[in-house]
Amino acid sequence: MKKLLTALSAITLTATTTTAVVSCGPSSKMKTKKITQAGIKTEVEEFLSSQTFNSREQAIKALSDKQWKAEGINALQSSAMSDILPRSIYITPLLKPNYSWENEYDKSFSAMFQLDITQTVQNKYQELTSIKYLSIDDAKTKISQGLESLYGIKSVNFTWIDSTNMKFTVAFNYETNIIGPKSLSGTALQKVNLTNQITEVIESFEATKFDSEKQLQEALNKSLKEINGVSSVKLILDSTNSKTSSTTYKIEVTYKDGFGGLNYYKQSFLMKTDLTNQIKDLLDSFATTYFDTRLAAEAAIEQKLKTIGGISEVRISATPLENTTDIYNYTITPKYDSNDYTGAETYQNQFKVKTNITTLVNDKQQAFETQEFANYFDAESKAKELLESINGIFSVKVNEVNKEASTITLKLVCDDKFVVDATEVQWNFKVAFPKINKIENQQLSYRDQSITKTIAITGSKLDNKTLIATAAKPDLLAVKVENQNLTITALTNVSGAVTSQITLQVANAPETMISFNVTIQGQPEVEILTPSLPKLLKMRIGWEQEIDFKLNYFDPATDKIAAAPSDNDGQTAGEIVAKDASLNIYTLKIKALKGNNIANNGQQQMNILVNDAVAKSFGTQIYTLPILSSSISNSSQLAIKTYSTATMELKLELSDPNDKVSVRVSDNDGIVVPTLTKIDDANYKLDIYGAKSNSFFPIGGNQDVVISINGTDVWKINTRVR
């Protein structure tokens, strides 16, 4: 049998190597054997862990060049797995003929190799030790950061051996599978640090005020470049503080070789405020403004300029523009305050003045005041017509027509380019019709009963004229005109103060109408609501009497009420409380404090005061004990037959359930036997029994039957038994 030679090409994609393997044999008689990646993977890992490589490319080439013992492996195809994992290699084994993978995932695997970065570390170290540093801190920071930036270095431990001479040692801590020098020692180079010198120069300008940023730049350039080692200076605006007139700049400094310091310095400088643009803008705003006069223009410009902070004095000179009367050229020379402000020495601009038309207004007034008008409307119309005919008058408004003074007041508004000395003028006028003089506002009052008033009507051309008066509220006021006298009468009381208008005019002549106000001041009236009140209120000490009343025409906002006794004897006290304020219903409470029943003049009045005036009074009689009355007068004589009974009724006025009423006999002879029976608090029955005769005794032998209330004798009767 002829043998078939089969060429199998295994191509390994690597950074450096491609390997081809040729296998031949009678393929038809051989069976395919299945294998796993376990054998080759273990062999690869053992190989990589026993070797050290300078790069991933070197490791890939070594894998490609090696002859592998694992069964079925012809060669390895290796590639970089990822830049993120530089110590990893992606490996795809290429099988010999008649071999296949037992599992699909056996086709490839990844492996780690040991990377030697010694040369990279040494190169970076040489670079860092050839640089000059500002300070030991600067050197330590930058050398540490530079070495730690290398791939594979986890951290470095920087230690000064001799910080004065900048001698140091660095120990390295590497990532897994990274090899390099354990430590390196050396000497750092030091720059000349100019930071303090530069800072001192910059701060020397702290109290200096500069006209401009350009002047500041020039001053810094000159001073800083005198320092050996400074290459260039650049000024960068940072911020401005208007309150302190200071501006903060960043100062960028570059250095010559061997010198160093801060790259940026930050400093605030005092800058003079340049007012040039502000002044120019202000003057430009006046160029289109028309002023009343040249002096007004100069005063306005000067006043406005002085409102700009930093200007203490302004000199202004103005001259008319040739061949014009309303345009002026002017020059401004300002004086700036101290050294805080700056600006141009002089400024030039123009202003305009208005045309004064006061003379034309006066001419129209003279023409108006020589005329006579049939009514007020004609006078108003003519005044407006005359003024509006003047060139430069934009509008005319009638502010007031004073019929009494026969004057008209007008408000003038001029066009922008014109002016008058007075924008409000008052002209006199003549009328050819009756006129009623002004009547001042009037007041009527129910408080003092001045509810009628007569006013004399004055004016001109009123003889034989019929005058008509009208009240806006005819139910409130009555008006009557008789013989040029106006009588006003209030028709009804009111709450608080009510105002109504009265108009007065000549019949059929509405242009003569005048008006004025009449105010009626009301006075509240007390209406007693408690029924059947006696003229004299009898009370016991400690008792309280309540009287309900209503205040008609009462205004709580303006009226006031109070209770007060007629004298200060202290017999009674009064208080007013609201019962229903919404209906103006109140209660007067009178309290009896001490007795005043000793004589008629002991009676006291309790008053309701409205607006400090007595509106209603109540007489009071205060008693210590009830008032006893009977069918037989007190201290009279009663004759009784032996063994008979005389009966009489006793009545108590102002009684109290707590009163103790008793009866007794003036002696114990037993001639009469009295019995007192209580019917109710106010009624008692007295029975006197004639037990034995005392007729043989002289008059002095009669016995008295005595009634006592609360221990005080109040009534007695003399008895004789026959």
C-alpha positions in Angstrom: 0.0 0.0 0.0 1.3 3.3 -1.0 1.8 5.6 2.0 0.3 9.1 2.0 2.5 11.9 3.4 0.4 14.5 5.1 2.0 17.9 5.9 0.6 19.5 9.0 1.6 23.1 9.6 1.3 24.4 13.2 1.8 28.2 13.0 2.5 29.9 16.4 1.6 33.6 16.5 4.0 35.4 18.7 5.9 38.6 18.9 9.1 36.9 17.7 8.7 33.3 16.5 6.6 31.0 14.2 7.3 27.2 14.3 6.1 24.6 11.7 5.9 20.9 12.6 5.5 18.2 9.9 4.1 14.8 10.7 3.8 11.9 8.2 2.5 8.4 8.4 -0.4 6.1 7.3 -3.2 8.1 8.7 -5.9 5.7 7.6 -4.7 3.0 10.1 -4.3 5.3 13.2 -7.1 6.2 15.7 -7.6 9.7 17.2 -6.7 10.0 20.9 -8.4 12.4 23.2 -6.4 14.3 25.8 -6.8 17.2 28.3 -4.8 20.4 28.8 -3.7 19.3 32.3 -0.4 17.9 31.3 0.8 20.7 29.1 -0.6 23.4 31.5 1.3 21.9 34.4 4.5 21.7 32.3 4.1 25.3 31.2 3.5 26.6 34.7 6.6 24.8 36.0 8.7 26.1 33.2 7.6 29.7 33.7 8.0 29.6 37.5 11.6 28.4 37.0 12.6 31.2 34.6 12.9 35.0 34.8 12.1 37.2 31.8 12.9 40.8 31.0 9.7 41.2 29.0 6.6 39.4 27.9 7.9 39.1 24.4 11.0 37.2 25.8 8.6 34.8 27.7 6.5 34.2 24.6 9.6 33.4 22.5 10.9 31.0 25.2 7.5 29.1 25.1 7.6 28.9 21.4 11.2 27.6 21.2 10.8 24.9 23.9 10.2 21.2 23.0 7.4 20.0 25.2 7.1 16.6 26.7 3.4 16.5 27.3 1.6 13.9 25.2 0.1 15.0 21.9 1.5 18.6 22.0 3.3 19.7 18.9 3.9 23.3 19.8 2.5 26.3 21.6 0.9 29.4 20.1 1.3 32.3 22.6 0.1 35.9 22.6 -0.3 38.9 24.9 -3.5 38.4 26.9 -4.1 42.1 27.8 -2.2 45.3 28.5 -4.1 45.3 31.8 -2.5 42.0 32.7 1.1 42.4 31.4 2.4 39.4 33.3 -0.2 37.0 31.7 0.2 35.1 28.5 -2.6 33.5 26.5 -1.5 30.0 25.3 -3.1 27.8 22.7 -1.5 24.4 22.4 -1.2 22.9 18.8 -1.8 19.1 18.7 0.0 16.4 16.9 -1.9 14.4 14.3 -4.5 11.9 15.6 -4.9 13.9 18.9 -7.9 15.9 19.9 -9.2 17.7 23.0 -11.5 15.9 25.3 -13.3 19.1 26.2 -13.8 22.3 24.2 -12.4 24.5 27.0 -9.1 22.6 26.8 -8.2 24.4 23.6 -6.4 27.3 25.5 -5.4 28.6 28.8 -3.5 31.5 30.4 -0.3 31.5 32.5 1.7 33.9 34.6 5.4 34.5 34.2 8.1 36.2 36.4 9.0 39.7 35.0 12.4 41.2 35.9 12.2 45.0 35.8 15.7 45.6 37.2 16.9 47.5 34.2 13.7 49.6 34.1 14.1 50.5 37.7 17.7 51.5 37.3 17.0 53.6 34.2 14.3 55.5 36.2 16.6 55.9 39.1 19.3 57.4 37.0 16.8 59.8 35.5 15.5 60.9 38.9 18.9 61.4 40.5 20.0 63.6 37.6 17.2 66.2 38.4 17.7 69.1 40.8 15.1 69.5 43.6 14.0 72.6 45.6 14.1 70.9 49.0 14.4 67.5 50.7 10.6 67.3 50.8 10.4 68.0 47.1 13.1 65.4 46.4 11.6 62.7 48.5 8.1 63.3 47.0 9.2 63.3 43.4 11.7 60.4 43.6 9.1 58.3 45.5 6.3 59.1 43.1 8.6 58.6 40.0 9.6 55.1 41.2 6.2 54.1 42.3 4.8 55.0 38.9 6.7 52.1 37.4 4.8 48.9 36.5 5.2 46.2 39.1 6.2 48.3 42.0 3.7 48.2 44.8 5.4 50.8 47.0 8.7 52.3 47.9 10.2 53.2 51.3 12.3 56.4 51.0 14.7 57.0 53.8 17.2 59.9 54.3 20.7 58.7 55.2 22.0 62.3 55.4 19.3 64.9 54.6 21.8 67.7 54.8 23.8 66.3 51.9 20.6 64.9 50.2 21.9 61.2 50.6 19.1 58.6 50.6 18.2 54.9 50.2 15.0 53.5 48.6 13.6 50.0 49.4 11.2 48.4 46.9 8.0 46.3 47.5 7.1 44.5 44.2 3.9 43.0 42.9 3.5 39.2 42.6 5.8 37.7 39.9 7.9 40.9 39.7 11.6 40.9 40.3 13.9 43.9 40.7 16.6 45.4 43.0 15.7 45.3 46.7 17.0 48.8 47.3 19.0 51.6 45.7 21.0 54.3 47.4 22.2 57.6 46.0 22.4 61.4 46.3 19.8 63.9 45.1 20.7 67.2 43.4 19.4 70.4 45.0 18.3 73.6 43.2 18.8 77.1 44.5 15.4 77.9 46.1 14.4 81.4 45.2 10.9 81.3 46.9 11.7 83.5 49.9 13.5 86.1 47.8 10.7 86.3 45.3 8.0 86.4 48.1 9.9 89.2 49.8 10.1 91.3 46.6 6.4 90.7 45.8 5.3 91.6 49.4 7.3 94.9 49.2 4.7 96.2 46.8 1.8 95.6 49.3 1.3 99.3 50.3 2.0 100.7 46.8 -1.0 101.8 44.7 -0.7 101.3 41.0 -2.4 103.3 38.3 -2.9 100.2 36.1 -2.1 96.6 35.6 0.6 97.5 33.0 2.4 99.6 35.6 2.2 96.7 38.1 3.6 94.3 35.5 6.5 96.6 34.7 7.4 97.0 38.4 7.3 93.3 39.0 9.4 92.5 35.9 12.0 95.0 36.8 12.4 93.9 40.5 12.0 90.1 40.1 14.4 89.8 37.1 17.1 91.4 39.2 17.1 88.1 41.2 19.7 85.8 39.8 17.9 82.6 38.5 14.6 84.2 37.5 13.9 83.7 33.8 10.4 85.3 33.2 7.5 86.9 35.1 3.8 86.8 34.0 0.9 88.5 35.7 -2.5 86.7 35.7 -5.7 88.4 37.1 -7.3 86.3 39.8 -10.1 88.5 41.5 -11.0 92.0 42.4 -12.4 93.3 45.7 -14.3 96.6 45.2 -14.7 97.2 48.9 -10.9 97.2 49.6 -9.9 98.6 46.2 -7.5 95.6 45.9 -6.9 93.2 43.0 -5.5 89.7 43.5 -3.1 88.4 40.9 -1.3 85.1 40.2 2.4 85.7 39.4 3.8 83.0 37.2 7.6 82.7 37.5 9.9 80.5 35.4 13.5 79.8 36.5 16.9 79.3 34.9 18.7 75.9 35.2 19.7 75.1 38.8 17.2 77.5 40.3 13.7 76.9 41.4 10.8 78.0 43.6 7.0 78.2 43.5 5.6 78.2 40.0 2.8 80.6 41.1 2.7 83.3 43.8 -0.6 84.9 44.8 -0.7 88.4 46.1 -3.2 91.3 46.4 -2.2 94.7 45.2 -3.8 98.1 45.8 -4.9 99.5 42.5 -6.1 103.1 41.9 -9.7 103.2 40.6 -9.7 104.5 37.0 -12.7 106.7 36.6 -12.2 107.6 33.0 -14.8 105.4 31.4 -17.3 106.1 34.2 -17.0 109.8 33.7 -17.2 109.5 29.9 -20.3 107.4 30.1 -21.9 109.9 32.5 -21.1 112.9 30.2 -22.4 111.0 27.2 -25.7 110.5 28.9 -26.2 114.2 29.2 -25.5 114.9 25.5 -29.1 114.2 24.4 -30.7 115.8 27.5 -32.3 119.2 27.2 -31.8 121.4 30.3 -33.9 124.3 31.4 -30.9 126.7 31.3 -27.2 126.7 30.9 -26.7 127.1 34.7 -29.1 124.2 35.3 -27.1 122.0 33.0 -23.8 122.9 34.6 -25.2 122.4 38.1 -26.7 119.0 37.1 -23.5 117.8 35.5 -21.4 118.9 38.4 -23.7 117.4 41.0 -23.9 114.1 39.1 -20.1 113.9 38.8 -19.6 114.4 42.5 -21.8 111.4 43.2 -19.0 109.3 41.6 -16.7 108.2 44.5 -13.3 109.6 44.1 -14.1 113.1 42.7 -13.7 115.9 45.2 -14.0 119.0 42.9 -15.3 119.7 39.4 -14.6 122.7 37.3 -16.8 123.3 34.3 -16.7 125.9 31.5 -19.3 126.1 28.8 -19.6 128.2 25.6 -22.4 128.3 23.0 -21.8 126.4 19.8 -21.3 128.9 17.0 -24.6 129.9 15.2 -26.8 128.1 17.8 -28.7 129.2 20.9 -29.4 125.8 22.4 -26.2 123.8 22.1 -23.1 124.3 24.4 -19.6 122.9 24.3 -18.1 122.4 27.7 -14.9 121.2 29.3 -14.7 119.3 32.6 -11.6 119.4 34.8 -12.1 117.0 37.8 -9.9 116.8 40.9 -9.5 113.2 42.1 -9.4 112.2 45.8 -5.9 111.5 47.2 -4.0 108.6 45.6 -6.9 106.2 45.4 -8.4 107.3 42.1 -7.1 108.2 38.7 -8.5 109.3 35.3 -8.1 111.8 32.5 -7.1 115.4 33.3 -10.0 116.9 31.2 -13.1 115.8 29.4 -15.1 117.5 26.7 -18.7 117.1 25.6 -21.9 119.0 24.7 -25.3 119.7 26.4 -28.5 121.3 25.1 -30.8 123.9 26.7 -34.6 124.3 26.2 -36.4 127.3 24.7 -38.1 129.3 27.5 -41.7 130.2 26.5 -42.7 132.0 29.8 -43.2 135.3 28.0 -45.7 133.8 25.6 -47.6 132.3 28.5 -47.7 135.7 30.2 -49.1 137.3 27.0 -51.9 134.7 26.9 -52.7 135.3 30.5 -53.1 139.1 30.0 -55.5 138.5 27.0 -57.5 136.0 29.1 -58.0 138.2 32.1 -59.5 141.1 30.1 -62.4 138.9 29.0 -65.7 138.1 30.7 -67.3 134.7 30.5 -70.8 133.5 30.6 -70.1 130.4 32.7 -67.2 128.5 34.2 -67.0 126.0 31.4 -66.3 128.8 28.9 -63.6 130.1 31.2 -61.9 126.7 31.3 -62.1 126.1 27.6 -60.7 129.5 26.7 -57.8 129.2 29.1 -56.8 125.8 27.6 -57.3 127.1 24.0 -55.0 130.0 24.6 -52.2 128.0 26.2 -52.4 125.1 23.8 -51.9 127.5 20.9 -48.3 128.2 22.1 -45.6 126.3 20.3 -43.9 124.2 22.9 -46.9 123.5 25.1 -47.5 119.7 25.0 -50.7 119.6 27.2 -52.8 121.7 29.6 -54.8 120.4 32.5 -57.2 122.3 34.6 -56.3 121.5 38.2 -58.9 123.7 40.0 -61.6 126.3 39.3 -62.1 128.4 42.4 -65.5 129.9 42.0 -65.3 131.9 45.2 -62.0 133.6 44.2 -62.7 133.6 40.5 -59.4 131.9 39.7 -58.4 129.0 37.5 -55.3 126.9 38.2 -53.7 125.1 35.2 -50.9 122.5 34.9 -48.6 123.0 31.9 -46.6 120.2 30.3 -44.0 121.4 27.8 -42.5 119.5 24.9 -39.0 118.1 25.5 -37.2 121.1 24.0 -39.2 123.8 25.8 -39.5 125.1 29.3 -41.5 127.6 31.4 -40.6 129.3 34.7 -43.6 127.8 36.4 -45.4 124.6 35.3 -48.5 125.6 37.4 -50.2 129.0 36.7 -53.2 130.7 38.2 -55.3 133.1 36.2 -58.1 135.4 37.3 -61.3 135.5 35.3 -64.5 137.6 35.2 -68.0 136.1 35.1 -71.2 137.5 33.8 -73.4 135.3 36.0 -74.4 135.1 39.7 -71.8 133.6 42.0 -72.2 132.0 45.5 -69.3 132.3 47.8 -67.9 129.1 49.3 -69.5 127.8 52.5 -67.3 126.0 54.9 -68.2 122.5 56.2 -70.7 122.6 59.1 -71.3 120.5 62.2 -74.5 119.8 64.2 -74.6 117.9 67.5 -77.1 116.1 69.6 -74.7 116.1 72.4 -75.2 119.7 73.1 -78.5 120.0 71.3 -77.1 122.3 68.6 -79.1 120.6 65.9 -80.1 123.7 63.9 -77.8 126.3 62.3 -78.5 129.3 60.1 -75.8 130.5 57.6 -75.7 133.8 55.7 -75.4 133.2 51.9 -72.9 135.7 50.3 -71.8 136.2 46.7 -72.4 138.5 43.8 -75.4 139.2 41.6 -77.6 137.3 44.0 -80.3 140.0 44.5 -83.8 138.9 43.5 -82.4 135.4 42.6 -84.1 132.2 43.7 -81.7 130.0 45.7 -82.2 126.3 45.9 -80.6 124.1 48.6 -80.7 120.3 48.4 -79.6 117.7 51.0 -78.1 114.5 49.7 -79.8 112.7 52.7 -83.2 114.4 53.1 -84.2 111.9 55.8 -81.3 113.1 57.8 -81.2 116.9 57.2 -83.8 119.5 56.4 -82.6 122.6 54.5 -84.5 125.9 53.9 -83.4 129.1 52.1 -85.0 132.4 53.2 -83.8 135.9 52.6 -80.4 134.7 51.5 -80.1 132.7 54.8 -79.7 128.9 54.7 -81.1 127.0 57.7 -80.0 123.4 58.3 -81.7 121.2 60.8 -80.9 117.7 61.9 -84.0 115.5 61.7 -82.9 112.4 63.6 -80.3 111.3 66.1 -77.5 109.2 64.7 -74.9 106.7 65.8 -71.4 108.2 66.0 -70.9 110.9 63.3 -72.7 111.0 60.0 -71.9 113.3 57.1 -74.2 114.5 54.3 -73.6 116.9 51.4 -75.6 120.1 50.9 -75.7 121.7 47.4 -76.7 125.3 46.8 -77.3 127.1 43.5 -79.2 129.8 41.8 -82.3 128.4 40.2 -81.7 127.3 36.5 -78.0 128.2 36.8 -76.1 124.9 37.4 -72.8 126.8 36.9 -73.4 128.6 40.2 -73.6 125.4 42.2 -71.5 125.0 45.3 -71.4 122.2 47.9 -70.3 121.6 51.4 -70.6 118.9 54.0 -72.7 118.8 57.2 -71.6 116.3 59.9 -74.2 115.3 62.6 -72.6 114.2 65.9 -75.0 111.8 67.5 -75.6 111.2 71.2 -76.7 107.7 72.4 -80.0 107.5 74.2 -80.7 105.1 77.1 -83.8 102.9 76.7 -84.6 101.0 80.0 -85.6 97.4 79.2 -86.2 96.1 82.8 -89.9 96.6 83.4 -91.8 98.2 86.3 -88.8 100.0 87.9 -89.8 102.2 90.9 -88.7 105.8 91.1 -86.7 104.9 94.2 -84.7 101.6 94.4 -84.9 100.2 97.9 -82.2 97.8 98.7 -80.6 96.0 101.7 -76.9 96.2 102.4 -75.1 93.6 100.2 -77.9 93.3 97.8 -77.4 93.9 94.0 -79.9 95.4 91.6 -79.5 94.6 87.8 -81.1 97.0 85.3 -81.0 96.0 81.6 -80.9 98.9 79.1 -80.3 99.5 75.4 -78.2 102.2 73.9 -79.8 103.7 70.8 -77.6 105.6 68.4 -74.6 104.1 70.1 -71.3 103.7 68.2 -68.8 101.6 70.1 -65.9 103.1 68.1 -66.5 106.7 69.2 -69.0 106.6 72.2 -68.2 105.5 75.7 -70.4 104.6 78.7 -69.8 104.3 82.4 -71.6 104.0 85.8 -71.0 106.5 88.6 -72.9 107.5 91.8 -73.9 111.1 92.4 -71.5 111.5 95.3 -68.6 109.8 96.9 -70.3 108.7 100.2 -69.7 105.1 99.2 -73.3 104.0 99.7 -73.4 102.2 96.3 -71.1 101.0 93.6 -72.1 100.7 89.9 -70.8 98.6 87.0 -71.9 98.3 83.4 -71.4 95.0 81.6 -72.3 94.0 78.0 -75.2 91.7 77.7 -75.5 91.6 73.9 -72.9 94.0 72.4 -74.1 93.3 68.9 -77.5 94.8 69.8 -76.0 97.5 72.1 -77.8 95.9 75.1 -76.0 96.4 78.5 -76.7 95.7 82.2 -76.2 98.2 85.0 -75.3 96.5 88.2 -75.9 98.5 91.4 -74.5 97.1 94.7 -75.6 98.4 98.1 -72.6 99.0 100.3 -73.9 100.9 103.4 -77.2 102.2 104.7 -78.5 105.7 103.9 -82.0 105.5 105.3 -81.3 107.8 108.2 -82.8 110.9 106.5 -84.2 111.9 103.2 -81.0 113.6 102.1 -79.2 110.3 102.6 -80.6 109.0 99.3 -78.0 108.6 96.5 -78.4 108.6 92.7 -76.7 106.0 90.5 -76.0 107.4 87.0 -75.5 106.0 83.6 -72.9 108.3 81.9 -72.8 108.4 78.1 -69.8 110.4 76.8 -69.3 111.7 80.4 -72.8 113.2 80.5 -75.7 111.8 82.7 -78.1 109.9 80.4 -80.2 108.2 83.1 -80.4 108.3 87.0 -81.8 105.9 89.6 -82.5 107.0 93.2 -81.4 104.5 95.8 -82.4 104.0 99.5 -80.2 101.5 101.4 -81.6 99.8 104.5 -79.9 97.7 107.2 -83.2 95.8 108.1 -86.4 95.0 106.4 -89.3 97.6 106.6 -92.1 96.4 108.8 -95.7 97.6 108.4 -99.0 96.4 110.1 -102.7 97.2 110.4 -101.8 99.0 113.7 -99.4 101.8 113.7 -96.1 101.4 115.5 -96.1 102.6 119.2 -100.0 102.8 119.3 -102.2 101.3 122.1 -104.3 98.2 121.9 -107.2 97.3 124.2 -108.0 93.6 124.6 -110.7 91.8 126.6 -109.6 89.3 129.1 -109.4 85.8 127.7 -109.7 87.1 124.1 -107.2 87.3 121.3 -106.3 90.3 119.1 -104.9 89.3 115.7 -103.1 91.5 113.2 -101.0 91.1 110.1 -97.4 92.1 109.8 -95.7 92.7 106.4 -91.9 92.8 105.8 -90.6 94.8 102.9 -87.0 94.0 101.7 -87.1 90.7 103.6 -84.5 88.0 103.4 -84.9 84.3 104.0 -82.1 84.6 106.6 -83.9 87.3 108.6 -84.8 86.3 112.2 -88.1 87.8 113.3 -89.2 87.4 117.0 -91.7 88.7 119.5 -91.4 89.5 123.2 -93.3 91.3 126.1 -91.7 94.2 127.9 -92.1 92.4 131.3 -93.0 89.0 132.7 -96.3 89.9 134.4 -98.2 87.4 132.2 -100.9 89.9 131.3 -100.6 89.3 127.6 -99.2 86.3 125.7 -98.1 87.1 122.1 -97.7 84.5 119.3 -95.9 85.2 116.0 -96.6 83.0 113.1 -94.6 83.1 109.8 -96.7 82.8 106.7 -93.9 83.4 104.3 -90.7 85.5 104.1 -92.7 88.7 103.8 -95.9 88.0 105.9 -96.4 87.2 109.5 -99.5 86.9 111.8 -99.3 88.3 115.4 -101.8 86.9 118.0 -102.0 88.7 121.4 -103.9 86.8 124.1 -105.3 88.8 127.1 -104.5 86.4 129.9 -105.5 88.7 132.8 -106.7 92.2 133.4 -104.5 95.0 134.2 -107.2 97.7 134.1 -106.8 98.4 137.8 -103.2 99.4 137.3 -102.3 102.9 136.4 -101.3 103.7 132.9 -97.7 102.9 133.6 -98.8 99.3 134.1 -99.5 98.5 130.5 -97.3 96.0 128.7 -95.5 96.5 125.4 -95.5 93.7 122.8 -92.2 94.2 120.8 -91.2 92.8 117.4 -87.4 92.4 116.8 -85.6 91.6 113.5 -82.1 90.2 113.7 -82.0 91.3 117.4 -83.1 94.9 116.8 -86.4 96.2 118.0 -88.3 97.6 115.1 -92.0 97.7 116.2 -94.0 97.7 119.4 -97.6 98.2 120.6 -98.9 99.0 124.1 -101.6 96.7 125.4 -104.3 97.1 128.1 -106.4 94.1 129.1 -109.9 94.7 130.6 
